[in-house]
Amino acid sequence: MPSIESYELLLAAAAAAEDKKAEDIRILALDPSESGLTDYFLICNGTNDRQNVAITDEIEIRLKREFGTYPNSVEGRRQGEWILMDYVDFIVHVFSAEKRAFYGLERLRKSATTISVDELNAELKAAVAATRAKAKPAAKTVAAKTPAPKVAVKAAPVKAAAKKAAPAKKAVATKAAAKKAAPVKATKTVAIKKTAAKAPAKKAVRKTTAKKSTRKV
């Protein structure tokens, strides 16, 4: 099946031929079983060789300007009696009236179907609608596969919990240090009391010894 661009190119070529007053414009849809080289023939004729060249020039300029497309090959332009332009998906044949009647491409391609510009426009619209219908389910599946950003939501409470846990550790550390420091102060006070209690006893002993020495004299 031809692409959407092929339909657009063929319609633009037919419009260019009509603008240059080409006569008896016909589009032949070829049978794929008989012709694997192209899908369509665009056939028309001019009143003289100079007009035939003008028709092909207009087709080439328009497709190049609007689509950036060039023909693969152009044959017969110098003579102007039968000019052939190969655009791969379709081939343009511009005849003089005598040569068209002589070669009779329409008669040779009996299995081909003649279609009008309106019918070709209808085929183009159907192709565009088909591609849009295929694109919509693809977009829905992509949207369904993308998960919601749950990781960022879960990460926030974890940081808050870490911040709350830090002061608790500091409080435990300070309490433990306070407990270790408390016995040190207690031992110091006990030692001071013991030394204070022992000091008067020594003075009393000295007094008794002094009394004993005076009595002997």
Residue frames as a rotation matrix with the C-alpha (Angstrom) as fourth column:
MET 1
0.577 0.817 0.000 0.00
0.817 -0.577 0.000 0.00
0.000 0.000 -1.000 0.00
PRO 2
-0.065 -0.620 0.782 1.43
0.512 -0.693 -0.508 3.44
0.856 0.367 0.363 -0.93
SER 3
-0.532 -0.220 -0.818 2.40
0.837 -0.281 -0.469 5.79
-0.126 -0.934 0.334 1.85
ILE 4
0.491 0.720 -0.490 0.62
0.665 -0.673 -0.323 9.03
-0.563 -0.167 -0.810 2.72
GLU 5
-0.084 -0.615 -0.784 3.48
-0.193 -0.762 0.618 10.99
-0.978 0.204 -0.055 1.18
SER 6
-0.862 -0.211 0.461 3.08
0.357 0.394 0.847 9.06
-0.361 0.894 -0.265 -2.09
TYR 7
0.076 0.965 0.251 -0.59
0.990 -0.042 -0.137 10.07
-0.122 0.259 -0.958 -2.26
GLU 8
0.541 0.119 -0.833 0.32
0.281 -0.959 0.046 13.69
-0.793 -0.259 -0.552 -1.57
LEU 9
-0.512 -0.808 -0.293 3.04
-0.110 -0.276 0.955 13.72
-0.852 0.521 0.052 -4.22
LEU 10
-0.704 0.292 0.647 0.73
0.696 0.464 0.548 12.20
-0.140 0.837 -0.529 -6.83
LEU 11
0.412 0.903 -0.123 -2.03
0.877 -0.429 -0.218 14.70
-0.249 -0.018 -0.968 -6.08
ALA 12
0.288 -0.392 -0.874 0.46
0.001 -0.912 0.410 17.59
-0.958 -0.118 -0.262 -6.24
ALA 13
-0.783 -0.598 0.171 1.75
0.125 0.118 0.985 16.35
-0.609 0.793 -0.017 -9.62
ALA 14
-0.304 0.764 0.569 -1.79
0.953 0.239 0.187 16.14
0.007 0.599 -0.801 -11.00
ALA 15
0.609 0.517 -0.601 -2.54
0.577 -0.809 -0.111 19.66
-0.543 -0.279 -0.792 -9.72
ALA 16
-0.179 -0.767 -0.616 0.64
-0.104 -0.607 0.787 21.00
-0.978 0.205 0.029 -11.37
ALA 17
-0.832 -0.082 0.548 -0.29
0.491 0.350 0.798 19.40
-0.257 0.933 -0.251 -14.70
GLU 18
0.158 0.971 0.181 -3.76
0.986 -0.145 -0.084 20.90
-0.055 0.192 -0.980 -14.48
ASP 19
0.427 -0.058 -0.902 -2.31
0.263 -0.947 0.186 24.36
-0.865 -0.316 -0.389 -13.75
LYS 20
-0.563 -0.708 -0.427 -0.31
-0.276 -0.327 0.904 24.13
-0.779 0.627 -0.011 -17.00
LYS 21
0.152 0.794 -0.589 -3.47
-0.872 -0.173 -0.458 23.28
-0.466 0.583 0.666 -18.97
ALA 22
-0.912 -0.408 0.038 -2.66
-0.360 0.842 0.403 19.60
-0.197 0.353 -0.915 -19.51
GLU 23
-0.085 0.906 -0.416 -5.44
-0.963 0.032 0.267 17.69
0.255 0.423 0.870 -21.28
ASP 24
0.600 0.495 -0.628 -7.18
-0.416 0.864 0.284 14.42
0.684 0.091 0.724 -20.35
ILE 25
-0.425 -0.755 0.500 -5.41
-0.821 0.089 -0.563 13.84
0.381 -0.650 -0.658 -17.04
ARG 26
0.671 0.608 -0.424 -5.77
-0.395 0.777 0.490 10.25
0.628 -0.162 0.762 -15.86
ILE 27
-0.245 -0.680 0.691 -4.45
-0.968 0.206 -0.140 8.29
-0.048 -0.704 -0.709 -12.92
LEU 28
0.404 0.300 -0.864 -4.06
-0.441 0.892 0.103 4.52
0.802 0.339 0.492 -13.36
ALA 29
0.231 -0.283 0.931 -3.77
-0.898 0.307 0.316 2.31
-0.375 -0.909 -0.183 -10.28
LEU 30
-0.138 -0.397 -0.907 -1.66
-0.800 0.585 -0.134 -0.62
0.584 0.707 -0.398 -11.52
ASP 31
0.896 0.410 -0.173 -2.20
-0.278 0.819 0.503 -4.23
0.348 -0.402 0.847 -10.57
PRO 32
0.362 -0.818 0.447 0.64
-0.849 -0.092 0.520 -5.24
-0.384 -0.568 -0.728 -8.18
SER 33
0.434 -0.182 0.882 0.81
0.122 0.982 0.143 -8.72
-0.893 0.046 0.448 -9.74
GLU 34
0.756 -0.086 0.649 1.65
0.654 0.116 -0.747 -7.27
-0.011 0.989 0.144 -13.17
SER 35
0.340 -0.639 0.690 3.88
0.114 -0.700 -0.705 -4.36
0.933 0.319 -0.165 -12.21
GLY 36
0.581 -0.227 -0.781 6.29
0.813 0.203 0.546 -4.41
0.035 -0.953 0.302 -9.30
LEU 37
-0.416 -0.830 0.372 8.09
0.825 -0.516 -0.230 -1.25
0.383 0.211 0.899 -10.38
THR 38
-0.955 0.152 0.253 5.49
-0.211 -0.952 -0.222 1.37
0.207 -0.266 0.942 -9.46
ASP 39
-0.646 0.761 -0.050 1.95
0.487 0.361 -0.795 1.76
-0.587 -0.538 -0.604 -8.12
TYR 40
0.447 0.845 -0.294 0.45
0.358 -0.470 -0.807 4.50
-0.820 0.255 -0.513 -10.32
PHE 41
-0.536 -0.439 0.721 0.68
0.844 -0.292 0.450 6.07
0.013 0.850 0.527 -13.76
LEU 42
0.133 0.533 -0.835 -0.15
0.220 -0.838 -0.500 9.75
-0.966 -0.117 -0.229 -14.16
ILE 43
-0.497 -0.232 0.836 -0.96
0.827 0.166 0.538 10.25
-0.263 0.959 0.109 -17.87
CYS 44
0.442 0.616 -0.652 -1.76
0.235 -0.781 -0.579 13.50
-0.866 0.103 -0.490 -19.67
ASN 45
-0.106 -0.502 0.858 -0.97
0.989 0.033 0.141 15.29
-0.100 0.864 0.493 -22.91
GLY 46
-0.216 -0.034 -0.976 -0.25
0.126 -0.992 0.006 18.81
-0.968 -0.122 0.219 -24.12
THR 47
0.804 0.586 -0.095 -1.06
0.035 -0.206 -0.978 20.54
-0.593 0.783 -0.186 -27.37
ASN 48
0.763 -0.632 -0.135 2.60
-0.250 -0.097 -0.963 20.81
0.596 0.769 -0.232 -28.47
ASP 49
0.269 -0.753 -0.600 6.13
0.660 0.598 -0.455 19.82
0.701 -0.274 0.658 -27.42
ARG 50
-0.584 -0.518 0.625 6.81
-0.025 -0.758 -0.652 23.14
0.811 -0.396 0.430 -25.74
GLN 51
0.207 0.738 0.642 3.75
-0.814 -0.234 0.531 22.77
0.542 -0.633 0.553 -23.53
ASN 52
0.780 0.036 -0.625 4.79
0.164 0.952 0.260 19.22
0.604 -0.305 0.736 -22.62
VAL 53
-0.275 -0.946 -0.174 8.14
0.588 -0.022 -0.808 20.52
0.761 -0.324 0.562 -21.37
ALA 54
-0.499 0.158 0.852 6.36
-0.514 -0.846 -0.144 23.26
0.698 -0.509 0.503 -19.40
ILE 55
0.633 0.774 -0.005 4.10
-0.499 0.413 0.762 20.64
0.592 -0.480 0.648 -17.77
THR 56
0.551 -0.482 -0.681 7.03
0.595 0.799 -0.085 18.48
0.585 -0.359 0.727 -16.65
ASP 57
-0.530 -0.755 0.385 8.97
0.276 -0.583 -0.764 21.51
0.802 -0.299 0.517 -15.42
GLU 58
-0.099 0.587 0.803 6.03
-0.733 -0.589 0.340 22.61
0.673 -0.555 0.489 -13.29
ILE 59
0.838 0.392 -0.381 5.63
-0.095 0.790 0.606 19.13
0.538 -0.471 0.699 -11.79
GLU 60
0.153 -0.875 -0.459 9.33
0.734 0.412 -0.540 18.90
0.661 -0.254 0.706 -10.94
ILE 61
-0.600 -0.388 0.700 9.49
-0.051 -0.854 -0.518 22.41
0.798 -0.347 0.493 -9.43
ARG 62
0.218 0.786 0.579 6.37
-0.717 -0.273 0.641 21.94
0.662 -0.555 0.504 -7.30
LEU 63
0.861 0.100 -0.499 7.35
0.175 0.862 0.475 18.58
0.477 -0.496 0.725 -5.84
LYS 64
-0.155 -0.974 -0.164 10.84
0.708 0.006 -0.707 19.87
0.689 -0.225 0.688 -5.12
ARG 65
-0.554 -0.051 0.831 9.52
-0.275 -0.931 -0.240 23.05
0.786 -0.361 0.502 -3.45
GLU 66
0.281 0.818 0.502 6.72
-0.803 -0.086 0.590 21.48
0.526 -0.569 0.632 -1.40
PHE 67
0.981 0.172 0.086 8.21
-0.192 0.848 0.493 18.08
0.012 -0.501 0.866 -0.54
GLY 68
0.198 -0.979 0.055 11.93
-0.850 -0.144 0.506 18.28
-0.488 -0.147 -0.861 -1.32
THR 69
0.252 -0.007 0.968 11.51
0.180 0.983 -0.039 15.36
-0.951 0.184 0.249 -3.74
TYR 70
-0.211 -0.400 -0.892 13.30
-0.853 -0.371 0.368 14.96
-0.478 0.838 -0.263 -7.06
PRO 71
0.847 0.480 -0.226 12.55
-0.527 0.713 -0.463 12.46
-0.061 0.511 0.857 -9.83
ASN 72
0.392 -0.709 0.586 14.87
0.092 0.664 0.742 9.48
-0.915 -0.237 0.326 -10.06
SER 73
-0.699 -0.587 0.408 15.08
0.472 0.050 0.880 9.96
-0.537 0.808 0.242 -13.80
VAL 74
0.314 0.733 -0.604 13.58
-0.230 -0.558 -0.797 12.06
-0.921 0.390 -0.007 -16.59
GLU 75
-0.597 -0.478 0.644 13.51
0.452 0.463 0.763 10.83
-0.663 0.746 -0.061 -20.18
GLY 76
-0.165 0.511 0.844 12.39
0.986 0.057 0.158 12.38
0.032 0.858 -0.513 -23.47
ARG 77
0.347 0.329 -0.878 12.51
0.493 -0.861 -0.127 16.02
-0.798 -0.389 -0.461 -22.41
ARG 78
-0.616 -0.656 -0.436 14.68
-0.030 -0.533 0.845 17.02
-0.787 0.534 0.309 -25.37
GLN 79
-0.886 0.335 0.320 12.20
0.406 0.229 0.885 15.72
0.223 0.914 -0.339 -27.96
GLY 80
-0.831 0.556 0.029 9.12
-0.471 -0.675 -0.568 16.65
-0.297 -0.486 0.822 -25.97
GLU 81
-0.354 0.737 -0.575 6.80
-0.631 0.266 0.729 14.13
0.690 0.621 0.371 -27.63
TRP 82
0.684 0.486 -0.544 6.76
0.108 0.670 0.735 11.67
0.721 -0.562 0.406 -24.71
ILE 83
-0.281 -0.745 0.605 8.35
-0.581 -0.369 -0.725 12.77
0.764 -0.555 -0.329 -21.43
LEU 84
0.504 0.360 -0.786 8.62
0.303 0.778 0.550 10.23
0.809 -0.515 0.283 -18.65
MET 85
-0.164 -0.493 0.855 9.32
-0.722 -0.530 -0.444 11.18
0.672 -0.690 -0.269 -15.01
ASP 86
0.082 0.106 -0.991 10.04
0.326 0.937 0.128 8.38
0.942 -0.334 0.043 -12.52
TYR 87
-0.107 -0.028 0.994 9.05
-0.813 -0.573 -0.104 9.11
0.573 -0.819 0.038 -8.89
VAL 88
-0.929 -0.370 0.020 9.32
-0.336 0.816 -0.471 5.44
0.158 -0.444 -0.882 -7.81
ASP 89
-0.637 0.741 0.212 5.78
0.210 0.432 -0.877 5.11
-0.741 -0.514 -0.431 -6.38
PHE 90
0.591 0.794 0.145 4.32
0.352 -0.092 -0.932 6.67
-0.726 0.601 -0.334 -9.52
ILE 91
-0.596 -0.721 0.354 5.47
0.618 -0.130 0.775 7.54
-0.512 0.681 0.523 -13.04
VAL 92
0.211 0.606 -0.767 4.37
-0.120 -0.762 -0.636 10.64
-0.970 0.226 -0.088 -14.94
HIS 93
-0.445 -0.248 0.860 3.78
0.803 0.314 0.506 10.30
-0.396 0.916 0.060 -18.70
VAL 94
0.137 0.434 -0.891 3.33
-0.132 -0.883 -0.450 13.54
-0.982 0.180 -0.064 -20.65
PHE 95
-0.273 -0.134 0.953 2.48
0.797 0.523 0.301 12.87
-0.539 0.842 -0.036 -24.29
SER 96
-0.825 0.274 -0.494 1.68
-0.519 -0.714 0.470 14.78
-0.224 0.644 0.732 -27.36
ALA 97
0.141 0.978 0.154 -1.83
-0.769 0.206 -0.605 13.96
-0.624 -0.033 0.781 -28.57
GLU 98
0.460 0.009 -0.888 -0.51
-0.784 0.474 -0.402 11.88
0.417 0.881 0.225 -31.51
LYS 99
-0.557 -0.762 -0.331 1.96
-0.476 0.620 -0.624 9.83
0.680 -0.190 -0.708 -29.47
ARG 100
-0.634 0.392 0.667 -0.59
-0.623 0.252 -0.741 9.14
-0.458 -0.885 0.084 -26.76
ALA 101
0.488 0.857 -0.164 -3.03
-0.773 0.337 -0.538 7.74
-0.406 0.390 0.827 -29.28
PHE 102
0.258 -0.460 -0.850 -0.27
-0.713 0.502 -0.489 5.72
0.651 0.732 -0.198 -30.93
TYR 103
-0.739 -0.660 -0.133 1.13
-0.385 0.577 -0.721 4.02
0.553 -0.481 -0.680 -27.82
GLY 104
0.191 0.978 -0.084 -2.15
-0.483 0.168 0.860 3.69
0.855 -0.124 0.504 -25.96
LEU 105
-0.821 -0.566 0.069 -0.91
-0.317 0.351 -0.881 2.99
0.475 -0.746 -0.468 -22.44
GLU 106
-0.330 0.778 0.534 -4.48
-0.875 -0.039 -0.482 2.82
-0.354 -0.627 0.694 -21.17
ARG 107
0.611 0.549 -0.571 -5.21
-0.745 0.642 -0.180 -0.01
0.267 0.536 0.801 -23.61
LEU 108
-0.107 -0.748 -0.655 -2.01
-0.305 0.652 -0.694 -1.90
0.946 0.125 -0.298 -22.74
ARG 109
-0.969 -0.206 0.137 -2.75
-0.176 0.186 -0.967 -1.79
0.174 -0.961 -0.216 -19.01
LYS 110
-0.249 0.946 -0.206 -6.13
-0.209 0.155 0.966 -3.52
0.946 0.284 0.159 -19.13
SER 111
0.040 0.242 -0.970 -5.87
0.793 0.582 0.178 -4.73
0.608 -0.776 -0.168 -15.52
ALA 112
-0.903 -0.406 -0.143 -5.20
0.412 -0.721 -0.557 -1.18
0.123 -0.562 0.818 -14.26
THR 113
0.122 0.954 -0.274 -7.99
0.990 -0.138 -0.041 0.81
-0.077 -0.266 -0.961 -12.63
THR 114
-0.458 -0.199 0.866 -8.64
0.415 -0.910 0.011 4.40
0.786 0.365 0.499 -13.64
ILE 115
0.053 0.431 -0.901 -9.20
0.988 -0.154 -0.016 6.62
-0.146 -0.889 -0.434 -10.59
SER 116
0.497 0.218 0.840 -10.12
0.430 -0.903 -0.020 10.27
0.754 0.372 -0.542 -10.38
VAL 117
-0.533 -0.688 0.493 -8.54
-0.042 -0.560 -0.827 12.99
0.845 -0.462 0.270 -8.26
ASP 118
0.106 0.664 0.740 -11.52
-0.885 -0.276 0.374 12.86
0.452 -0.695 0.559 -5.89
GLU 119
0.896 0.202 -0.394 -11.09
-0.073 0.945 0.318 9.12
0.437 -0.257 0.862 -5.40
LEU 120
0.014 -0.970 -0.242 -7.39
0.518 0.214 -0.828 9.62
0.855 -0.114 0.506 -4.75
ASN 121
-0.441 -0.082 0.894 -8.22
-0.543 -0.769 -0.338 12.27
0.715 -0.634 0.295 -2.14
ALA 122
0.624 0.733 0.270 -10.58
-0.696 0.365 0.618 9.80
0.355 -0.574 0.738 -0.46
GLU 123
0.665 -0.464 -0.585 -7.80
0.414 0.881 -0.229 7.19
0.622 -0.090 0.778 -0.35
LEU 124
-0.396 -0.837 0.378 -5.47
0.139 -0.462 -0.876 9.76
0.908 -0.294 0.299 1.20
LYS 125
-0.071 0.458 0.886 -8.00
-0.854 -0.487 0.183 10.61
0.515 -0.744 0.426 3.93
ALA 126
0.884 0.417 -0.209 -8.51
-0.285 0.839 0.464 6.92
0.369 -0.351 0.861 4.69
ALA 127
0.251 -0.881 -0.401 -4.75
0.541 0.472 -0.696 6.38
0.803 -0.042 0.595 4.98
VAL 128
-0.508 -0.413 0.756 -4.39
-0.298 -0.739 -0.604 9.36
0.808 -0.533 0.253 7.35
ALA 129
0.351 0.733 0.583 -7.27
-0.860 0.005 0.511 8.10
0.371 -0.680 0.632 9.52
ALA 130
0.834 -0.065 -0.548 -5.72
0.124 0.990 0.072 4.61
0.537 -0.128 0.834 9.68
THR 131
-0.185 -0.979 -0.089 -2.34
0.433 0.000 -0.902 5.94
0.882 -0.205 0.423 10.82
ARG 132
-0.394 0.108 0.913 -3.97
-0.665 -0.719 -0.202 8.12
0.634 -0.687 0.355 13.49
ALA 133
0.698 0.709 0.099 -5.98
-0.608 0.513 0.606 5.16
0.379 -0.483 0.789 14.79
LYS 134
0.554 -0.580 -0.598 -2.78
0.490 0.807 -0.330 3.13
0.674 -0.110 0.731 15.11
ALA 135
-0.411 -0.798 0.440 -0.95
0.118 -0.526 -0.842 5.95
0.904 -0.295 0.311 16.86
LYS 136
0.134 0.548 0.826 -3.57
-0.750 -0.489 0.446 6.43
0.648 -0.679 0.345 19.62
PRO 137
0.959 0.206 -0.196 -3.30
-0.037 0.775 0.631 2.93
0.282 -0.598 0.750 21.21
ALA 138
0.191 -0.963 -0.190 0.49
0.690 0.269 -0.672 3.17
0.698 -0.003 0.716 21.08
ALA 139
-0.391 -0.307 0.868 0.39
-0.258 -0.868 -0.424 6.45
0.884 -0.389 0.261 23.02
LYS 140
0.560 0.673 0.483 -1.98
-0.682 0.044 0.730 4.95
0.470 -0.738 0.484 25.63
THR 141
0.833 -0.283 -0.476 0.26
0.393 0.907 0.150 1.93
0.390 -0.312 0.867 26.24
VAL 142
-0.219 -0.953 0.208 3.30
0.491 -0.292 -0.821 4.15
0.843 -0.078 0.532 26.70
ALA 143
-0.202 0.222 0.954 1.41
-0.628 -0.777 0.047 6.31
0.751 -0.590 0.297 29.21
ALA 144
0.820 0.569 0.064 0.22
-0.431 0.540 0.723 3.21
0.377 -0.621 0.688 31.11
LYS 145
0.562 -0.668 -0.488 3.70
0.591 0.737 -0.328 1.72
0.579 -0.104 0.809 31.35
THR 146
-0.349 -0.732 0.586 5.31
0.041 -0.636 -0.770 4.82
0.936 -0.245 0.252 32.88
PRO 147
0.027 0.370 -0.929 5.05
0.914 0.368 0.173 4.41
0.406 -0.853 -0.328 36.71
ALA 148
0.837 0.294 0.460 4.28
0.070 -0.893 0.444 7.23
0.542 -0.340 -0.769 39.11
PRO 149
-0.137 -0.972 0.189 7.32
-0.130 -0.171 -0.977 8.70
0.982 -0.158 -0.103 40.91
LYS 150
0.835 0.523 -0.170 6.75
0.042 0.248 0.968 6.90
0.548 -0.816 0.185 44.23
VAL 151
0.176 -0.856 -0.487 10.42
0.860 0.374 -0.346 6.77
0.479 -0.358 0.802 45.18
ALA 152
-0.584 -0.413 0.699 10.65
0.137 -0.899 -0.417 10.50
0.800 -0.148 0.581 45.87
VAL 153
0.295 0.786 0.543 7.60
-0.544 -0.329 0.772 10.37
0.785 -0.523 0.331 48.17
LYS 154
0.857 0.027 -0.514 8.98
0.312 0.767 0.561 7.46
0.410 -0.642 0.648 50.21
ALA 155
-0.063 -0.995 -0.078 12.43
0.742 0.005 -0.670 8.98
0.667 -0.100 0.738 50.55
ALA 156
-0.126 0.031 0.992 11.20
-0.267 -0.964 -0.004 12.12
0.956 -0.265 0.130 52.35
PRO 157
0.825 0.462 0.325 9.95
-0.419 0.116 0.900 10.37
0.378 -0.879 0.289 55.59
VAL 158
0.657 -0.641 -0.396 13.18
0.682 0.729 -0.049 8.39
0.320 -0.238 0.917 55.83
LYS 159
-0.311 -0.790 0.528 15.24
0.435 -0.612 -0.660 11.60
0.845 0.025 0.534 55.97
ALA 160
0.160 0.460 0.873 12.90
-0.576 -0.675 0.461 13.07
0.801 -0.577 0.157 58.59
ALA 161
0.963 0.192 -0.187 13.21
0.007 0.679 0.734 9.96
0.268 -0.709 0.652 60.76
ALA 162
0.224 -0.959 -0.176 17.00
0.821 0.283 -0.495 10.15
0.524 -0.033 0.851 60.50
LYS 163
-0.331 -0.306 0.892 16.95
-0.059 -0.937 -0.344 13.77
0.942 -0.167 0.292 61.64
LYS 164
0.548 0.632 0.547 14.73
-0.613 -0.141 0.777 12.88
0.569 -0.762 0.310 64.62
ALA 165
0.875 -0.214 -0.434 16.93
0.367 0.879 0.306 9.94
0.316 -0.427 0.847 65.63
ALA 166
0.006 -0.967 0.253 20.12
0.409 -0.229 -0.884 12.03
0.913 0.109 0.394 65.79
PRO 167
-0.112 -0.058 0.992 19.20
-0.696 -0.708 -0.120 14.09
0.709 -0.704 0.039 68.95
ALA 168
0.871 0.468 0.152 18.07
-0.442 0.608 0.660 10.91
0.216 -0.642 0.736 70.74
LYS 169
0.586 -0.730 -0.351 21.54
0.598 0.682 -0.422 9.39
0.547 0.037 0.836 70.30
LYS 170
-0.283 -0.699 0.657 23.17
0.017 -0.688 -0.725 12.55
0.959 -0.194 0.207 71.62
ALA 171
0.302 0.490 0.818 20.90
-0.810 -0.321 0.491 12.52
0.503 -0.810 0.300 74.70
VAL 172
0.970 0.023 -0.243 21.80
0.071 0.925 0.373 8.91
0.233 -0.379 0.896 75.46
ALA 173
0.181 -0.983 -0.032 25.48
0.607 0.137 -0.783 9.72
0.774 0.122 0.621 75.11
THR 174
-0.267 -0.256 0.929 25.25
-0.400 -0.848 -0.348 12.68
0.877 -0.464 0.124 77.52
LYS 175
0.680 0.585 0.442 23.31
-0.661 0.227 0.715 10.64
0.318 -0.778 0.542 80.09
ALA 176
0.816 -0.423 -0.393 25.91
0.440 0.897 -0.053 7.88
0.374 -0.130 0.918 79.97
ALA 177
-0.177 -0.918 0.354 28.72
0.348 -0.395 -0.850 10.39
0.921 -0.027 0.389 80.46
ALA 178
0.034 0.270 0.962 26.87
-0.720 -0.661 0.211 11.89
0.693 -0.700 0.172 83.43
LYS 179
0.936 0.353 -0.015 26.48
-0.260 0.718 0.646 8.48
0.239 -0.600 0.764 85.04
LYS 180
0.459 -0.841 -0.285 30.20
0.686 0.540 -0.488 7.75
0.565 0.029 0.825 84.66
ALA 181
-0.299 -0.611 0.733 31.18
0.038 -0.775 -0.631 11.12
0.953 -0.161 0.255 86.09
ALA 182
0.531 0.637 0.559 28.94
-0.504 -0.294 0.812 10.82
0.682 -0.713 0.165 89.22
PRO 183
0.879 -0.188 -0.438 30.93
0.426 0.723 0.544 8.08
0.214 -0.665 0.716 91.10
VAL 184
-0.091 -0.974 0.205 34.15
0.703 -0.209 -0.680 10.05
0.705 0.083 0.704 90.69
LYS 185
-0.174 0.101 0.980 32.71
-0.390 -0.920 0.026 12.97
0.904 -0.378 0.200 92.65
ALA 186
0.818 0.566 0.098 31.38
-0.338 0.336 0.879 10.63
0.465 -0.753 0.466 95.35
THR 187
0.575 -0.674 -0.464 34.76
0.729 0.680 -0.084 8.95
0.372 -0.290 0.882 95.91
LYS 188
-0.346 -0.717 0.606 36.45
0.332 -0.697 -0.635 12.33
0.877 -0.019 0.479 96.26
THR 189
0.146 0.491 0.859 34.02
-0.644 -0.612 0.459 13.44
0.751 -0.620 0.227 99.01
VAL 190
0.942 0.175 -0.287 34.42
0.055 0.762 0.645 10.14
0.332 -0.623 0.708 100.92
ALA 191
0.166 -0.969 -0.182 38.21
0.799 0.241 -0.551 10.49
0.578 -0.054 0.814 100.84
ILE 192
-0.348 -0.251 0.904 37.98
-0.128 -0.942 -0.310 14.05
0.929 -0.223 0.295 102.15
LYS 193
0.582 0.665 0.468 35.70
-0.588 -0.053 0.807 12.95
0.562 -0.745 0.360 105.03
LYS 194
0.812 -0.315 -0.492 38.03
0.465 0.858 0.217 10.11
0.354 -0.404 0.843 106.00
THR 195
-0.222 -0.959 0.176 41.07
0.649 -0.280 -0.707 12.37
0.728 -0.043 0.685 106.18
ALA 196
-0.161 0.252 0.954 39.11
-0.462 -0.874 0.153 14.91
0.872 -0.416 0.257 108.20
ALA 197
0.839 0.543 0.031 38.07
-0.309 0.429 0.849 12.22
0.448 -0.722 0.527 110.74
LYS 198
0.558 -0.699 -0.448 41.61
0.726 0.672 -0.145 10.91
0.402 -0.245 0.882 111.23
ALA 199
-0.100 -0.694 0.713 43.26
0.205 -0.716 -0.668 14.30
0.974 0.079 0.214 111.82
PRO 200
0.358 0.252 0.899 41.83
-0.726 -0.531 0.438 15.06
0.587 -0.809 -0.008 115.40
ALA 201
0.979 0.009 -0.203 42.80
0.098 0.854 0.511 11.61
0.178 -0.520 0.835 116.66
LYS 202
0.203 -0.979 0.006 46.50
0.722 0.146 -0.677 12.34
0.662 0.141 0.736 116.14
LYS 203
-0.179 -0.224 0.958 46.24
-0.296 -0.916 -0.270 15.63
0.938 -0.332 0.098 118.04
ALA 204
0.735 0.530 0.422 44.63
-0.567 0.140 0.812 13.85
0.372 -0.836 0.404 121.02
VAL 205
0.775 -0.519 -0.361 47.44
0.559 0.829 0.008 11.34
0.295 -0.208 0.933 121.19
ARG 206
-0.161 -0.873 0.460 50.01
0.429 -0.482 -0.764 14.11
0.889 0.074 0.452 121.26
LYS 207
0.128 0.280 0.951 48.19
-0.624 -0.722 0.297 15.78
0.770 -0.632 0.082 124.22
THR 208
0.958 0.285 0.013 48.11
-0.200 0.639 0.742 12.60
0.204 -0.714 0.670 126.31
THR 209
0.424 -0.885 -0.192 51.81
0.771 0.464 -0.435 11.98
0.474 0.037 0.880 125.78
ALA 210
-0.224 -0.503 0.835 52.55
0.000 -0.857 -0.516 15.50
0.975 -0.115 0.192 126.93
LYS 211
0.539 0.514 0.668 50.57
-0.674 -0.212 0.707 14.99
0.505 -0.831 0.232 130.15
LYS 212
0.927 -0.216 -0.305 52.37
0.314 0.893 0.321 11.77
0.203 -0.394 0.896 130.93
SER 213
0.067 -0.984 0.162 55.76
0.643 -0.082 -0.762 13.44
0.763 0.156 0.627 130.63
THR 214
-0.096 -0.061 0.993 54.92
-0.452 -0.887 -0.098 16.19
0.887 -0.458 0.058 133.17
ARG 215
0.849 0.477 0.230 53.81
-0.427 0.361 0.829 13.73
0.312 -0.802 0.510 135.85
LYS 216
0.640 -0.666 -0.383 57.10
0.658 0.733 -0.175 11.87
0.397 -0.140 0.907 135.88
VAL 217
-0.277 -0.770 0.574 59.01
0.261 -0.636 -0.726 15.06
0.925 -0.052 0.377 136.71
